[in-house]
Amino acid sequence: MHIQVNEPHIVHETIDGETILMDLRSGNYFSIEKSGAVLWEILVQTGDVDALLKKSEELGDPKKSNQIQTDIKKFVSKLMEEGLIVEAESKDKSEITGEMLNSFKKAVTATDTLEVNKYSDMQEMLLLDPIHDVDDKGWPEPKKENDKENE
């Protein structure tokens, strides 16, 4: 299965091992930490869930491999359920190699769980003023002066 970020509705940024995602439609925001943030970055770069599952088979211990696959499937399912990612057609994105593979191995052998934490405490405030413009990455930009004159 291939996925992609549900842009332009979802914006995200990873800082110091934590990925923050904001749903511009609902005002909810999400936090993914540690191993989840690593897997998020790999998914964003490759879009290939099947490749992640296949790499987990190569870790040696079949029992642990099965648990890792189950965890990854639940993680991806939660991301889809929340509308953070959507299924996409197969694309020629990068493969899981080198540094990504090392990060993946460290992430899946860590003991922390793959959680998607959802917050709605700022929902009302985020939805008070609709976002008029976004930059190329989807981050909000203030309305431009000449746009105000055209209203």
N, CA, C and O atoms as a GROMACS GRO file, in nm:
protein
  604
    1MET      N    1   0.085  -0.117   0.000
    1MET     CA    2   0.000   0.000   0.000
    1MET      C    3   0.090   0.124   0.000
    1MET      O    4   0.192   0.128   0.068
    2HIS      N    5   0.050   0.222  -0.076
    2HIS     CA    6   0.121   0.349  -0.081
    2HIS      C    7   0.033   0.456  -0.019
    2HIS      O    8  -0.089   0.459  -0.038
    3ILE      N    9   0.096   0.545   0.056
    3ILE     CA   10   0.022   0.653   0.124
    3ILE      C   11   0.089   0.786   0.096
    3ILE      O   12   0.201   0.794   0.046
    4GLN      N   13   0.015   0.892   0.129
    4GLN     CA   14   0.071   1.027   0.125
    4GLN      C   15   0.002   1.109   0.231
    4GLN      O   16  -0.107   1.075   0.277
    5VAL      N   17   0.065   1.218   0.270
    5VAL     CA   18   0.005   1.309   0.367
    5VAL      C   19  -0.119   1.370   0.303
    5VAL      O   20  -0.119   1.401   0.184
    6ASN      N   21  -0.223   1.385   0.380
    6ASN     CA   22  -0.350   1.440   0.331
    6ASN      C   23  -0.340   1.592   0.319
    6ASN      O   24  -0.406   1.666   0.392
    7GLU      N   25  -0.256   1.636   0.225
    7GLU     CA   26  -0.235   1.779   0.203
    7GLU      C   27  -0.345   1.833   0.112
    7GLU      O   28  -0.393   1.757   0.027
    8PRO      N   29  -0.386   1.954   0.123
    8PRO     CA   30  -0.332   2.061   0.207
    8PRO      C   31  -0.398   2.069   0.344
    8PRO      O   32  -0.374   2.164   0.419
    9HIS      N   33  -0.481   1.971   0.377
    9HIS     CA   34  -0.555   1.976   0.504
    9HIS      C   35  -0.467   1.948   0.626
    9HIS      O   36  -0.498   1.993   0.736
   10ILE      N   37  -0.358   1.874   0.604
   10ILE     CA   38  -0.271   1.835   0.714
   10ILE      C   39  -0.134   1.899   0.694
   10ILE      O   40  -0.074   1.886   0.588
   11VAL      N   41  -0.086   1.968   0.797
   11VAL     CA   42   0.049   2.022   0.796
   11VAL      C   43   0.125   1.954   0.910
   11VAL      O   44   0.067   1.918   1.012
   12HIS      N   45   0.256   1.937   0.890
   12HIS     CA   46   0.334   1.864   0.990
   12HIS      C   47   0.477   1.915   0.994
   12HIS      O   48   0.529   1.971   0.897
   13GLU      N   49   0.537   1.894   1.109
   13GLU     CA   50   0.677   1.933   1.130
   13GLU      C   51   0.734   1.841   1.238
   13GLU      O   52   0.668   1.813   1.338
   14THR      N   53   0.857   1.795   1.215
   14THR     CA   54   0.925   1.712   1.315
   14THR      C   55   1.040   1.792   1.373
   14THR      O   56   1.128   1.840   1.302
   15ILE      N   57   1.037   1.805   1.505
   15ILE     CA   58   1.141   1.880   1.577
   15ILE      C   59   1.183   1.798   1.698
   15ILE      O   60   1.099   1.758   1.779
   16ASP      N   61   1.313   1.774   1.711
   16ASP     CA   62   1.369   1.703   1.826
   16ASP      C   63   1.297   1.572   1.856
   16ASP      O   64   1.266   1.543   1.972
   17GLY      N   65   1.270   1.492   1.753
   17GLY     CA   66   1.212   1.361   1.774
   17GLY      C   67   1.062   1.359   1.800
   17GLY      O   68   1.008   1.255   1.837
   18GLU      N   69   0.995   1.470   1.780
   18GLU     CA   70   0.850   1.475   1.795
   18GLU      C   71   0.790   1.536   1.669
   18GLU      O   72   0.834   1.641   1.622
   19THR      N   73   0.690   1.468   1.616
   19THR     CA   74   0.619   1.520   1.499
   19THR      C   75   0.487   1.579   1.545
   19THR      O   76   0.408   1.514   1.614
   20ILE      N   77   0.463   1.704   1.506
   20ILE     CA   78   0.337   1.771   1.534
   20ILE      C   79   0.262   1.782   1.402
   20ILE      O   80   0.318   1.826   1.302
   21LEU      N   81   0.137   1.743   1.404
   21LEU     CA   82   0.051   1.750   1.285
   21LEU      C   83  -0.071   1.832   1.320
   21LEU      O   84  -0.124   1.820   1.431
   22MET      N   85  -0.116   1.914   1.228
   22MET     CA   86  -0.236   1.993   1.252
   22MET      C   87  -0.336   1.968   1.139
   22MET      O   88  -0.302   1.975   1.021
   23ASP      N   89  -0.459   1.940   1.178
   23ASP     CA   90  -0.567   1.923   1.082
   23ASP      C   91  -0.636   2.058   1.069
   23ASP      O   92  -0.708   2.102   1.159
   24LEU      N   93  -0.615   2.124   0.957
   24LEU     CA   94  -0.668   2.259   0.937
   24LEU      C   95  -0.819   2.260   0.920
   24LEU      O   96  -0.880   2.366   0.928
   25ARG      N   97  -0.881   2.145   0.895
   25ARG     CA   98  -1.027   2.137   0.882
   25ARG      C   99  -1.095   2.133   1.017
   25ARG      O  100  -1.196   2.199   1.038
   26SER      N  101  -1.039   2.054   1.110
   26SER     CA  102  -1.106   2.032   1.239
   26SER      C  103  -1.049   2.114   1.353
   26SER      O  104  -1.116   2.136   1.454
   27GLY      N  105  -0.924   2.160   1.338
   27GLY     CA  106  -0.857   2.232   1.446
   27GLY      C  107  -0.790   2.139   1.544
   27GLY      O  108  -0.728   2.185   1.640
   28ASN      N  109  -0.800   2.008   1.524
   28ASN     CA  110  -0.730   1.913   1.609
   28ASN      C  111  -0.583   1.912   1.573
   28ASN      O  112  -0.546   1.937   1.458
   29TYR      N  113  -0.500   1.883   1.672
   29TYR     CA  114  -0.359   1.864   1.642
   29TYR      C  115  -0.313   1.734   1.707
   29TYR      O  116  -0.375   1.683   1.800
   30PHE      N  117  -0.204   1.681   1.655
   30PHE     CA  118  -0.158   1.548   1.691
   30PHE      C  119  -0.010   1.551   1.723
   30PHE      O  120   0.064   1.636   1.672
   31SER      N  121   0.031   1.459   1.807
   31SER     CA  122   0.172   1.445   1.843
   31SER      C  123   0.212   1.300   1.825
   31SER      O  124   0.144   1.208   1.871
   32ILE      N  125   0.325   1.280   1.757
   32ILE     CA  126   0.382   1.147   1.742
   32ILE      C  127   0.526   1.157   1.790
   32ILE      O  128   0.602   1.241   1.742
   33GLU      N  129   0.562   1.072   1.884
   33GLU     CA  130   0.696   1.082   1.943
   33GLU      C  131   0.780   0.957   1.919
   33GLU      O  132   0.729   0.850   1.884
   34LYS      N  133   0.909   0.975   1.938
   34LYS     CA  134   1.009   0.869   1.939
   34LYS      C  135   1.000   0.781   1.814
   34LYS      O  136   1.017   0.830   1.703
   35SER      N  137   0.972   0.652   1.832
   35SER     CA  138   0.968   0.558   1.720
   35SER      C  139   0.863   0.597   1.617
   35SER      O  140   0.883   0.581   1.497
   36GLY      N  141   0.751   0.647   1.665
   36GLY     CA  142   0.645   0.689   1.574
   36GLY      C  143   0.688   0.803   1.484
   36GLY      O  144   0.652   0.807   1.366
   37ALA      N  145   0.765   0.896   1.539
   37ALA     CA  146   0.814   1.009   1.458
   37ALA      C  147   0.912   0.961   1.351
   37ALA      O  148   0.912   1.013   1.240
   38VAL      N  149   0.993   0.862   1.384
   38VAL     CA  150   1.086   0.805   1.286
   38VAL      C  151   1.007   0.738   1.174
   38VAL      O  152   1.034   0.761   1.056
   39LEU      N  153   0.908   0.656   1.211
   39LEU     CA  154   0.828   0.589   1.108
   39LEU      C  155   0.750   0.690   1.025
   39LEU      O  156   0.735   0.671   0.904
   40TRP      N  157   0.699   0.796   1.088
   40TRP     CA  158   0.629   0.901   1.014
   40TRP      C  159   0.719   0.959   0.906
   40TRP      O  160   0.678   0.971   0.790
   41GLU      N  161   0.841   0.995   0.943
   41GLU     CA  162   0.934   1.055   0.847
   41GLU      C  163   0.963   0.960   0.731
   41GLU      O  164   0.971   1.003   0.616
   42ILE      N  165   0.980   0.832   0.761
   42ILE     CA  166   1.005   0.734   0.655
   42ILE      C  167   0.883   0.722   0.564
   42ILE      O  168   0.896   0.716   0.442
   43LEU      N  169   0.765   0.718   0.623
   43LEU     CA  170   0.643   0.709   0.543
   43LEU      C  171   0.625   0.832   0.454
   43LEU      O  172   0.584   0.819   0.339
   44VAL      N  173   0.654   0.949   0.507
   44VAL     CA  174   0.642   1.072   0.428
   44VAL      C  175   0.740   1.070   0.311
   44VAL      O  176   0.706   1.110   0.200
   45GLN      N  177   0.861   1.023   0.336
   45GLN     CA  178   0.963   1.021   0.232
   45GLN      C  179   0.940   0.912   0.127
   45GLN      O  180   0.965   0.934   0.008
   46THR      N  181   0.894   0.795   0.170
   46THR     CA  182   0.880   0.683   0.076
   46THR      C  183   0.737   0.659   0.032
   46THR      O  184   0.713   0.621  -0.082
   47GLY      N  185   0.643   0.680   0.122
   47GLY     CA  186   0.502   0.651   0.092
   47GLY      C  187   0.471   0.503   0.082
   47GLY      O  188   0.361   0.466   0.041
   48ASP      N  189   0.565   0.417   0.118
   48ASP     CA  190   0.550   0.274   0.094
   48ASP      C  191   0.538   0.195   0.224
   48ASP      O  192   0.638   0.165   0.290
   49VAL      N  193   0.415   0.163   0.261
   49VAL     CA  194   0.389   0.087   0.384
   49VAL      C  195   0.440  -0.056   0.369
   49VAL      O  196   0.497  -0.112   0.462
   50ASP      N  197   0.420  -0.115   0.252
   50ASP     CA  198   0.463  -0.253   0.229
   50ASP      C  199   0.614  -0.269   0.246
   50ASP      O  200   0.661  -0.371   0.297
   51ALA      N  201   0.691  -0.168   0.204
   51ALA     CA  202   0.836  -0.174   0.220
   51ALA      C  203   0.875  -0.175   0.368
   51ALA      O  204   0.967  -0.246   0.408
   52LEU      N  205   0.803  -0.097   0.449
   52LEU     CA  206   0.829  -0.099   0.594
   52LEU      C  207   0.801  -0.237   0.652
   52LEU      O  208   0.879  -0.289   0.732
   53LEU      N  209   0.690  -0.296   0.611
   53LEU     CA  210   0.654  -0.428   0.662
   53LEU      C  211   0.757  -0.532   0.618
   53LEU      O  212   0.794  -0.620   0.696
   54LYS      N  213   0.803  -0.522   0.495
   54LYS     CA  214   0.904  -0.616   0.445
   54LYS      C  215   1.036  -0.600   0.521
   54LYS      O  216   1.099  -0.700   0.556
   55LYS      N  217   1.077  -0.476   0.546
   55LYS     CA  218   1.201  -0.452   0.621
   55LYS      C  219   1.192  -0.510   0.762
   55LYS      O  220   1.292  -0.556   0.816
   56SER      N  221   1.073  -0.508   0.821
   56SER     CA  222   1.058  -0.562   0.956
   56SER      C  223   1.078  -0.714   0.957
   56SER      O  224   1.117  -0.770   1.059
   57GLU      N  225   1.050  -0.780   0.844
   57GLU     CA  226   1.072  -0.925   0.834
   57GLU      C  227   1.221  -0.958   0.838
   57GLU      O  228   1.259  -1.068   0.878
   58GLU      N  229   1.303  -0.864   0.798
   58GLU     CA  230   1.447  -0.887   0.789
   58GLU      C  231   1.520  -0.868   0.922
   58GLU      O  232   1.643  -0.873   0.926
   59LEU      N  233   1.448  -0.845   1.029
   59LEU     CA  234   1.511  -0.818   1.158
   59LEU      C  235   1.555  -0.943   1.231
   59LEU      O  236   1.620  -0.934   1.336
   60GLY      N  237   1.522  -1.059   1.179
   60GLY     CA  238   1.572  -1.182   1.240
   60GLY      C  239   1.466  -1.263   1.312
   60GLY      O  240   1.419  -1.363   1.258
   61ASP      N  241   1.429  -1.224   1.431
   61ASP     CA  242   1.337  -1.299   1.516
   61ASP      C  243   1.194  -1.293   1.459
   61ASP      O  244   1.133  -1.186   1.460
   62PRO      N  245   1.140  -1.406   1.408
   62PRO     CA  246   1.007  -1.405   1.347
   62PRO      C  247   0.895  -1.362   1.443
   62PRO      O  248   0.800  -1.295   1.401
   63LYS      N  249   0.906  -1.399   1.570
   63LYS     CA  250   0.803  -1.361   1.668
   63LYS      C  251   0.801  -1.209   1.685
   63LYS      O  252   0.695  -1.146   1.683
   64LYS      N  253   0.920  -1.151   1.701
   64LYS     CA  254   0.930  -1.006   1.716
   64LYS      C  255   0.889  -0.936   1.586
   64LYS      O  256   0.824  -0.832   1.589
   65SER      N  257   0.926  -0.994   1.474
   65SER     CA  258   0.891  -0.939   1.343
   65SER      C  259   0.740  -0.930   1.327
   65SER      O  260   0.688  -0.831   1.276
   66ASN      N  261   0.668  -1.034   1.369
   66ASN     CA  262   0.522  -1.034   1.360
   66ASN      C  263   0.461  -0.924   1.445
   66ASN      O  264   0.366  -0.857   1.402
   67GLN      N  265   0.515  -0.904   1.566
   67GLN     CA  266   0.464  -0.798   1.654
   67GLN      C  267   0.491  -0.661   1.595
   67GLN      O  268   0.406  -0.572   1.600
   68ILE      N  269   0.609  -0.642   1.538
   68ILE     CA  270   0.645  -0.514   1.475
   68ILE      C  271   0.551  -0.485   1.359
   68ILE      O  272   0.503  -0.373   1.344
   69GLN      N  273   0.523  -0.586   1.278
   69GLN     CA  274   0.431  -0.568   1.165
   69GLN      C  275   0.292  -0.530   1.213
   69GLN      O  276   0.227  -0.442   1.156
   70THR      N  277   0.246  -0.596   1.318
   70THR     CA  278   0.114  -0.564   1.375
   70THR      C  279   0.112  -0.420   1.424
   70THR      O  280   0.016  -0.347   1.401
   71ASP      N  281   0.218  -0.379   1.494
   71ASP     CA  282   0.226  -0.242   1.545
   71ASP      C  283   0.226  -0.140   1.432
   71ASP      O  284   0.158  -0.037   1.440
   72ILE      N  285   0.302  -0.167   1.326
   72ILE     CA  286   0.308  -0.075   1.212
   72ILE      C  287   0.170  -0.064   1.146
   72ILE      O  288   0.126   0.046   1.112
   73LYS      N  289   0.103  -0.177   1.127
   73LYS     CA  290  -0.030  -0.177   1.065
   73LYS      C  291  -0.129  -0.095   1.149
   73LYS      O  292  -0.208  -0.018   1.094
   74LYS      N  293  -0.125  -0.112   1.283
   74LYS     CA  294  -0.214  -0.035   1.371
   74LYS      C  295  -0.183   0.114   1.363
   74LYS      O  296  -0.274   0.197   1.360
   75PHE      N  297  -0.054   0.148   1.359
   75PHE     CA  298  -0.010   0.286   1.350
   75PHE      C  299  -0.060   0.351   1.221
   75PHE      O  300  -0.117   0.460   1.224
   76VAL      N  301  -0.040   0.284   1.109
   76VAL     CA  302  -0.086   0.335   0.979
   76VAL      C  303  -0.238   0.345   0.977
   76VAL      O  304  -0.294   0.441   0.924
   77SER      N  305  -0.305   0.246   1.033
   77SER     CA  306  -0.451   0.248   1.040
   77SER      C  307  -0.502   0.369   1.118
   77SER      O  308  -0.598   0.434   1.077
   78LYS      N  309  -0.436   0.398   1.231
   78LYS     CA  310  -0.476   0.515   1.313
   78LYS      C  311  -0.454   0.645   1.236
   78LYS      O  312  -0.538   0.734   1.241
   79LEU      N  313  -0.341   0.655   1.165
   79LEU     CA  314  -0.314   0.775   1.083
   79LEU      C  315  -0.422   0.793   0.977
   79LEU      O  316  -0.466   0.905   0.952
   80MET      N  317  -0.464   0.683   0.915
   80MET     CA  318  -0.570   0.690   0.812
   80MET      C  319  -0.705   0.724   0.875
   80MET      O  320  -0.782   0.804   0.821
   81GLU      N  321  -0.733   0.662   0.988
   81GLU     CA  322  -0.860   0.686   1.058
   81GLU      C  323  -0.876   0.834   1.094
   81GLU      O  324  -0.986   0.888   1.085
   82GLU      N  325  -0.768   0.897   1.134
   82GLU     CA  326  -0.772   1.038   1.171
   82GLU      C  327  -0.764   1.131   1.049
   82GLU      O  328  -0.774   1.252   1.062
   83GLY      N  329  -0.746   1.073   0.930
   83GLY     CA  330  -0.741   1.154   0.808
   83GLY      C  331  -0.608   1.226   0.788
   83GLY      O  332  -0.600   1.323   0.713
   84LEU      N  333  -0.504   1.179   0.856
   84LEU     CA  334  -0.372   1.242   0.846
   84LEU      C  335  -0.300   1.198   0.719
   84LEU      O  336  -0.221   1.273   0.662
   85ILE      N  337  -0.326   1.075   0.676
   85ILE     CA  338  -0.272   1.024   0.552
   85ILE      C  339  -0.386   0.966   0.470
   85ILE      O  340  -0.493   0.934   0.523
   86VAL      N  341  -0.364   0.953   0.342
   86VAL     CA  342  -0.460   0.891   0.253
   86VAL      C  343  -0.386   0.792   0.164
   86VAL      O  344  -0.265   0.804   0.143
   87GLU      N  345  -0.460   0.696   0.112
   87GLU     CA  346  -0.399   0.602   0.020
   87GLU      C  347  -0.366   0.674  -0.109
   87GLU      O  348  -0.440   0.762  -0.153
   88ALA      N  349  -0.255   0.636  -0.169
   88ALA     CA  350  -0.209   0.703  -0.291
   88ALA      C  351  -0.170   0.598  -0.394
   88ALA      O  352  -0.147   0.482  -0.362
   89GLU      N  353  -0.165   0.644  -0.518
   89GLU     CA  354  -0.115   0.556  -0.622
   89GLU      C  355   0.034   0.537  -0.601
   89GLU      O  356   0.100   0.622  -0.542
   90SER      N  357   0.085   0.426  -0.648
   90SER     CA  358   0.228   0.399  -0.636
   90SER      C  359   0.307   0.511  -0.702
   90SER      O  360   0.279   0.550  -0.815
   91LYS      N  361   0.405   0.562  -0.631
   91LYS     CA  362   0.488   0.670  -0.683
   91LYS      C  363   0.634   0.629  -0.676
   91LYS      O  364   0.671   0.539  -0.600
   92ASP      N  365   0.713   0.694  -0.753
   92ASP     CA  366   0.857   0.668  -0.751
   92ASP      C  367   0.924   0.756  -0.647
   92ASP      O  368   1.004   0.844  -0.680
   93LYS      N  369   0.891   0.731  -0.521
   93LYS     CA  370   0.958   0.803  -0.413
   93LYS      C  371   1.084   0.727  -0.377
   93LYS      O  372   1.112   0.622  -0.434
   94SER      N  373   1.158   0.778  -0.283
   94SER     CA  374   1.283   0.714  -0.245
   94SER      C  375   1.257   0.580  -0.176
   94SER      O  376   1.149   0.557  -0.121
   95GLU      N  377   1.356   0.493  -0.181
   95GLU     CA  378   1.348   0.364  -0.115
   95GLU      C  379   1.404   0.376   0.026
   95GLU      O  380   1.471   0.474   0.060
   96ILE      N  381   1.376   0.277   0.107
   96ILE     CA  382   1.429   0.274   0.243
   96ILE      C  383   1.571   0.220   0.237
   96ILE      O  384   1.592   0.100   0.223
   97THR      N  385   1.667   0.309   0.246
   97THR     CA  386   1.807   0.268   0.239
   97THR      C  387   1.889   0.349   0.337
   97THR      O  388   1.842   0.448   0.394
   98GLY      N  389   2.013   0.307   0.357
   98GLY     CA  390   2.111   0.382   0.434
   98GLY      C  391   2.065   0.429   0.570
   98GLY      O  392   2.028   0.350   0.656
   99GLU      N  393   2.068   0.561   0.588
   99GLU     CA  394   2.035   0.621   0.717
   99GLU      C  395   1.890   0.592   0.758
   99GLU      O  396   1.862   0.571   0.875
  100MET      N  397   1.799   0.593   0.659
  100MET     CA  398   1.659   0.562   0.689
  100MET      C  399   1.646   0.421   0.747
  100MET      O  400   1.572   0.399   0.842
  101LEU      N  401   1.719   0.327   0.688
  101LEU     CA  402   1.712   0.188   0.734
  101LEU      C  403   1.768   0.175   0.875
  101LEU      O  404   1.710   0.104   0.958
  102ASN      N  405   1.877   0.243   0.904
  102ASN     CA  406   1.933   0.241   1.040
  102ASN      C  407   1.835   0.301   1.140
  102ASN      O  408   1.815   0.246   1.248
  103SER      N  409   1.773   0.413   1.104
  103SER     CA  410   1.674   0.476   1.192
  103SER      C  411   1.555   0.384   1.214
  103SER      O  412   1.504   0.373   1.325
  104PHE      N  413   1.512   0.318   1.107
  104PHE     CA  414   1.399   0.225   1.116
  104PHE      C  415   1.431   0.111   1.213
  104PHE      O  416   1.350   0.078   1.300
  105LYS      N  417   1.549   0.051   1.198
  105LYS     CA  418   1.587  -0.060   1.284
  105LYS      C  419   1.591  -0.019   1.431
  105LYS      O  420   1.546  -0.093   1.518
  106LYS      N  421   1.646   0.100   1.459
  106LYS     CA  422   1.650   0.150   1.596
  106LYS      C  423   1.509   0.175   1.649
  106LYS      O  424   1.478   0.144   1.764
  107ALA      N  425   1.425   0.230   1.563
  107ALA     CA  426   1.288   0.264   1.605
  107ALA      C  427   1.207   0.140   1.638
  107ALA      O  428   1.139   0.137   1.741
  108VAL      N  429   1.213   0.040   1.553
  108VAL     CA  430   1.128  -0.078   1.576
  108VAL      C  431   1.182  -0.170   1.684
  108VAL      O  432   1.109  -0.254   1.736
  109THR      N  433   1.309  -0.156   1.720
  109THR     CA  434   1.361  -0.237   1.830
  109THR      C  435   1.350  -0.164   1.964
  109THR      O  436   1.380  -0.223   2.068
  110ALA      N  437   1.307  -0.039   1.962
  110ALA     CA  438   1.286   0.036   2.086
  110ALA      C  439   1.163  -0.020   2.157
  110ALA      O  440   1.078  -0.085   2.096
  111THR      N  441   1.154   0.005   2.285
  111THR     CA  442   1.043  -0.050   2.363
  111THR      C  443   0.921   0.042   2.367
  111THR      O  444   0.816   0.002   2.418
  112ASP      N  445   0.934   0.165   2.316
  112ASP     CA  446   0.819   0.256   2.322
  112ASP      C  447   0.715   0.216   2.218
  112ASP      O  448   0.746   0.154   2.116
  113THR      N  449   0.592   0.253   2.244
  113THR     CA  450   0.482   0.216   2.156
  113THR      C  451   0.461   0.322   2.048
  113THR      O  452   0.502   0.437   2.062
  114LEU      N  453   0.397   0.280   1.940
  114LEU     CA  454   0.365   0.371   1.830
  114LEU      C  455   0.228   0.432   1.858
  114LEU      O  456   0.125   0.370   1.831
  115GLU      N  457   0.229   0.552   1.911
  115GLU     CA  458   0.104   0.617   1.947
  115GLU      C  459   0.084   0.745   1.867
  115GLU      O  460   0.180   0.816   1.834
  116VAL      N  461  -0.042   0.772   1.837
  116VAL     CA  462  -0.081   0.898   1.775
  116VAL      C  463  -0.168   0.969   1.878
  116VAL      O  464  -0.282   0.930   1.901
  117ASN      N  465  -0.113   1.071   1.940
  117ASN     CA  466  -0.185   1.144   2.045
  117ASN      C  467  -0.264   1.258   1.981
  117ASN      O  468  -0.210   1.337   1.904
  118LYS      N  469  -0.392   1.264   2.014
  118LYS     CA  470  -0.482   1.364   1.955
  118LYS      C  471  -0.523   1.466   2.060
  118LYS      O  472  -0.555   1.430   2.174
  119TYR      N  473  -0.521   1.594   2.021
  119TYR     CA  474  -0.558   1.701   2.112
  119TYR      C  475  -0.661   1.792   2.045
  119TYR      O  476  -0.650   1.825   1.927
  120SER      N  477  -0.759   1.832   2.121
  120SER     CA  478  -0.861   1.922   2.068
  120SER      C  479  -0.877   2.047   2.154
  120SER      O  480  -0.971   2.124   2.135
  121ASP      N  481  -0.786   2.067   2.250
  121ASP     CA  482  -0.799   2.177   2.345
  121ASP      C  483  -0.787   2.315   2.280
  121ASP      O  484  -0.834   2.414   2.338
  122MET      N  485  -0.726   2.325   2.163
  122MET     CA  486  -0.714   2.455   2.096
  122MET      C  487  -0.806   2.464   1.974
  122MET      O  488  -0.797   2.558   1.896
  123GLN      N  489  -0.894   2.366   1.960
  123GLN     CA  490  -0.981   2.356   1.844
  123GLN      C  491  -1.061   2.483   1.819
  123GLN      O  492  -1.063   2.533   1.707
  124GLU      N  493  -1.127   2.535   1.921
  124GLU     CA  494  -1.209   2.654   1.903
  124GLU      C  495  -1.126   2.774   1.858
  124GLU      O  496  -1.166   2.849   1.769
  125MET      N  497  -1.011   2.790   1.920
  125MET     CA  498  -0.926   2.904   1.885
  125MET      C  499  -0.872   2.891   1.742
  125MET      O  500  -0.868   2.988   1.667
  126LEU      N  501  -0.832   2.769   1.704
  126LEU     CA  502  -0.777   2.748   1.570
  126LEU      C  503  -0.883   2.766   1.462
  126LEU      O  504  -0.850   2.799   1.348
  127LEU      N  505  -1.008   2.743   1.496
  127LEU     CA  506  -1.114   2.755   1.396
  127LEU      C  507  -1.182   2.891   1.395
  127LEU      O  508  -1.266   2.917   1.309
  128LEU      N  509  -1.146   2.980   1.488
  128LEU     CA  510  -1.207   3.113   1.492
  128LEU      C  511  -1.183   3.193   1.365
  128LEU      O  512  -1.276   3.251   1.309
  129ASP      N  513  -1.059   3.196   1.321
  129ASP     CA  514  -1.023   3.272   1.202
  129ASP      C  515  -0.980   3.175   1.093
  129ASP      O  516  -0.875   3.111   1.106
  130PRO      N  517  -1.058   3.163   0.987
  130PRO     CA  518  -1.020   3.068   0.882
  130PRO      C  519  -0.887   3.108   0.819
  130PRO      O  520  -0.856   3.226   0.804
  131ILE      N  521  -0.810   3.010   0.784
  131ILE     CA  522  -0.680   3.034   0.722
  131ILE      C  523  -0.703   3.061   0.573
  131ILE      O  524  -0.764   2.980   0.503
  132HIS      N  525  -0.655   3.174   0.527
  132HIS     CA  526  -0.681   3.215   0.390
  132HIS      C  527  -0.576   3.166   0.292
  132HIS      O  528  -0.610   3.127   0.180
  133ASP      N  529  -0.452   3.166   0.331
  133ASP     CA  530  -0.344   3.126   0.242
  133ASP      C  531  -0.249   3.034   0.315
  133ASP      O  532  -0.232   3.042   0.437
  134VAL      N  533  -0.186   2.944   0.238
  134VAL     CA  534  -0.083   2.858   0.293
  134VAL      C  535   0.038   2.862   0.202
  134VAL      O  536   0.027   2.889   0.082
  135ASP      N  537   0.154   2.836   0.260
  135ASP     CA  538   0.276   2.833   0.178
  135ASP      C  539   0.287   2.698   0.109
  135ASP      O  540   0.195   2.616   0.118
  136ASP      N  541   0.398   2.673   0.040
  136ASP     CA  542   0.417   2.550  -0.036
  136ASP      C  543   0.410   2.425   0.050
  136ASP      O  544   0.369   2.319   0.002
  137LYS      N  545   0.449   2.435   0.177
  137LYS     CA  546   0.445   2.320   0.268
  137LYS      C  547   0.311   2.306   0.337
  137LYS      O  548   0.288   2.207   0.407
  138GLY      N  549   0.221   2.403   0.319
  138GLY     CA  550   0.090   2.396   0.381
  138GLY      C  551   0.076   2.474   0.510
  138GLY      O  552  -0.030   2.472   0.571
  139TRP      N  553   0.182   2.543   0.553
  139TRP     CA  554   0.174   2.621   0.677
  139TRP      C  555   0.094   2.748   0.651
  139TRP      O  556   0.105   2.807   0.543
  140PRO      N  557   0.016   2.791   0.748
  140PRO     CA  558  -0.067   2.911   0.732
  140PRO      C  559   0.016   3.037   0.710
  140PRO      O  560   0.123   3.053   0.768
  141GLU      N  561  -0.036   3.124   0.627
  141GLU     CA  562   0.023   3.256   0.606
  141GLU      C  563  -0.086   3.359   0.629
  141GLU      O  564  -0.203   3.332   0.601
  142PRO      N  565  -0.051   3.476   0.679
  142PRO     CA  566  -0.153   3.579   0.696
  142PRO      C  567  -0.203   3.626   0.560
  142PRO      O  568  -0.134   3.618   0.459
  143LYS      N  569  -0.327   3.674   0.562
  143LYS     CA  570  -0.386   3.725   0.438
  143LYS      C  571  -0.306   3.847   0.391
  143LYS      O  572  -0.273   3.935   0.470
  144LYS      N  573  -0.277   3.850   0.262
  144LYS     CA  574  -0.198   3.959   0.205
  144LYS      C  575  -0.280   4.089   0.197
  144LYS      O  576  -0.402   4.084   0.182
  145GLU      N  577  -0.214   4.202   0.207
  145GLU     CA  578  -0.280   4.333   0.204
  145GLU      C  579  -0.368   4.353   0.082
  145GLU      O  580  -0.480   4.402   0.094
  146ASN      N  581  -0.318   4.315  -0.037
  146ASN     CA  582  -0.398   4.338  -0.158
  146ASN      C  583  -0.520   4.246  -0.161
  146ASN      O  584  -0.618   4.277  -0.228
  147ASP      N  585  -0.516   4.133  -0.089
  147ASP     CA  586  -0.634   4.047  -0.078
  147ASP      C  587  -0.742   4.115   0.006
  147ASP      O  588  -0.861   4.099  -0.022
  148LYS      N  589  -0.702   4.191   0.109
  148LYS     CA  590  -0.798   4.261   0.195
  148LYS      C  591  -0.871   4.368   0.116
  148LYS      O  592  -0.990   4.392   0.139
  149GLU      N  593  -0.802   4.432   0.022
  149GLU     CA  594  -0.864   4.538  -0.056
  149GLU      C  595  -0.970   4.484  -0.151
  149GLU      O  596  -1.062   4.556  -0.186
  150ASN      N  597  -0.957   4.358  -0.192
  150ASN     CA  598  -1.049   4.298  -0.287
  150ASN      C  599  -1.176   4.244  -0.220
  150ASN      O  600  -1.267   4.200  -0.290
  151GLU      N  601  -1.183   4.247  -0.091
  151GLU     CA  602  -1.302   4.193  -0.022
  151GLU      C  603  -1.419   4.288  -0.031
  151GLU      O  604  -1.526   4.259   0.021
   0.00000   0.00000   0.00000
